[in-house]
Amino acid sequence: MPLGLEMERKSSMKESDWFLKKLCRKAADRCLDFNTCGLTAAAAKEADLEELDISWNDFVSGTLHLFTEQMHLASKLRVLRLRGCGLTTEDVQTLGAALEKIPVLEELSLSWNSNVGGKLPQVLRTFRKGSRIRTLELADCALTSQDAEFVGHLLPKLQRLEVFDLSINRNIGSSLDVIAQGLKCTSGLKVLKLHSCGLSPKSVRILDGTFASLDVLRTLDLSGNKELGGGFEEVPAQLALLEHLEVLDLHQCSLTAHDVESLTQVIPLLSHLQELDLSSNRKVGCSSENLLSRLRFLPALKSLLINSCALESETFTALAEASVHLPALETLNLSWNKCVGGNLELLLQTLKLSRSLRVLRLSSCALVTEDLVLLASAMRTGHLAELQKLDLSYNSSVCDTGWAIFCQNLCFLKKLTELDISLGPSRSRGCGQWFRHLLCAVTKLPVVTEIGRDEKMGYPSLTRGGTRMLLYP
């Protein structure tokens, strides 16, 4: 029965209490998460909330007034998430007035609503000095340079701000100097995301001037700025002051050899770093020997992504030697580095010593049969017992014997939830002995209960729930 008709039939009950019961919740709950659940407008009224997430629901578009009319009943609202709701111009204008009625708001997410662009001052005009806002997410909102200037002047009023996301707003780079001045007043900022914001080499120097004021920053994301290359050629001295930094994302930044040389002097000083992403920077491969060898000074490193970096044999050797000193490593992505093929033995000590490794990605690494035999040996001796995700796709140089030995030992990966051994679209692999061993291993892997065929992709896969183990095209 449609929700509207059923609600009419339940008219004797309070609308909010009935809706909560439909969600198997108690009326005293203070957090409602309706993210991507396809609500209708009839479900819009709910009072006395502290958290409300109605992200990715199309019905919100053009109907936000149904919420804002009740905002006087939601004066305790601390968290409001409206990601990807297709907000209209009218919605944006309505929201600006409604925020005046939420004095204790701490988190606001408007990401993936393009109509916010050009109208940000109308939305955030009520934010004043002393605002309680701790999280402000404006990713992919089509912000203009004028919006960016407004944000820069707004930041000094948001002195409690901890999370700030301006990602995928390509027009804000030209106003970064104004934003940077504002950031100097947000001394409690912990997360700064500027992914794909049209940043230039000059932007690095501008941001470096703010880092001394952001001494508690935990996450810095400058990824996806393809014009950023060359910005690190002058050593970013202030970056080294971010002693609490845990996540540094520089993937797809067109880093130059001189950038890498400068970062070699800075990154090893970030002793609390847990996640480092240098992927899709092809110049890294021919100039990163010193940088990769100095990763040994980052003992807390849990995730290292250097896929698609065109690593050369010398730099891969340096990485292999340094990785032995990374006991906390959980995720290692070396995909699309052809030099790994035939040289996986260099990582043998790392595979033996790492008791934390959960994700290993070696897609399109030109692996050979000997590499898989070595990997199988590490599996059999229990050195990869914690592994949950393994990607060996697009490695067509391995013969059936290699796959057979690998599949014979697959049963030792008791915690495996994702396996990809597919080939490229133009390649195929017959069901030889390896496939029989694979089927046998499946019966011994507790997380795999079904083998099926992906009709859309046209190749077999092992599945359980939302997990798929890709085999071959």
HELIX and SHEET records of a PDB file:
HELIX    1   1 LEU A    3  ARG A    9  1                                   7    
HELIX    2   2 GLU A   15  LYS A   22  1                                   8    
HELIX    3   3 ALA A   41  ALA A   43  5                                   3    
HELIX    4   4 ASP A   58  VAL A   60  5                                   3    
HELIX    5   5 HIS A   65  THR A   68  1                                   4    
HELIX    6   6 MET A   71  LEU A   73  5                                   3    
HELIX    7   7 THR A   89  ALA A   98  1                                  10    
HELIX    8   8 LEU A   99  LYS A  101  5                                   3    
HELIX    9   9 SER A  114  VAL A  116  5                                   3    
HELIX   10  10 LEU A  120  LEU A  124  1                                   5    
HELIX   11  11 SER A  145  LEU A  154  1                                  10    
HELIX   12  12 LEU A  155  LYS A  157  5                                   3    
HELIX   13  13 GLY A  173  SER A  175  5                                   3    
HELIX   14  14 LEU A  176  LEU A  183  1                                   8    
HELIX   15  15 PRO A  201  ASP A  208  1                                   8    
HELIX   16  16 PHE A  211  SER A  213  5                                   3    
HELIX   17  17 ALA A  237  LEU A  241  5                                   5    
HELIX   18  18 ALA A  257  VAL A  266  1                                  10    
HELIX   19  19 ILE A  267  LEU A  269  5                                   3    
HELIX   20  20 VAL A  284  SER A  287  1                                   4    
HELIX   21  21 GLU A  289  SER A  293  1                                   5    
HELIX   22  22 ARG A  294  PHE A  297  5                                   4    
HELIX   23  23 SER A  313  SER A  323  1                                  11    
HELIX   24  24 LYS A  338  VAL A  340  5                                   3    
HELIX   25  25 LEU A  344  LEU A  347  5                                   4    
HELIX   26  26 LEU A  348  LEU A  353  1                                   6    
HELIX   27  27 THR A  369  ARG A  380  1                                  12    
HELIX   28  28 ASP A  400  GLN A  408  1                                   9    
HELIX   29  29 LEU A  410  PHE A  412  5                                   3    
HELIX   30  30 GLN A  433  VAL A  442  1                                  10    
SHEET    1   A15 CYS A  31  ASP A  33  0                                        
SHEET    2   A15 GLU A  51  ASP A  53  1                                        
SHEET    3   A15 VAL A  79  ARG A  81  1                                        
SHEET    4   A15 GLU A 107  SER A 109  1                                        
SHEET    5   A15 THR A 135  GLU A 137  1                                        
SHEET    6   A15 VAL A 163  ASP A 165  1                                        
SHEET    7   A15 VAL A 191  LYS A 193  1                                        
SHEET    8   A15 THR A 219  ASP A 221  1                                        
SHEET    9   A15 VAL A 247  ASP A 249  1                                        
SHEET   10   A15 GLU A 275  ASP A 277  1                                        
SHEET   11   A15 SER A 303  LEU A 305  1                                        
SHEET   12   A15 THR A 331  ASN A 333  1                                        
SHEET   13   A15 VAL A 359  ARG A 361  1                                        
SHEET   14   A15 LYS A 389  ASP A 391  1                                        
SHEET   15   A15 GLU A 418  ASP A 420  1                                        
SHEET    1   B 3 GLU A 450  ASP A 454  0                                        
SHEET    2   B 3 TYR A 459  ARG A 464 -1                                        
SHEET    3   B 3 THR A 467  LEU A 470 -1                                        
END                                                                             
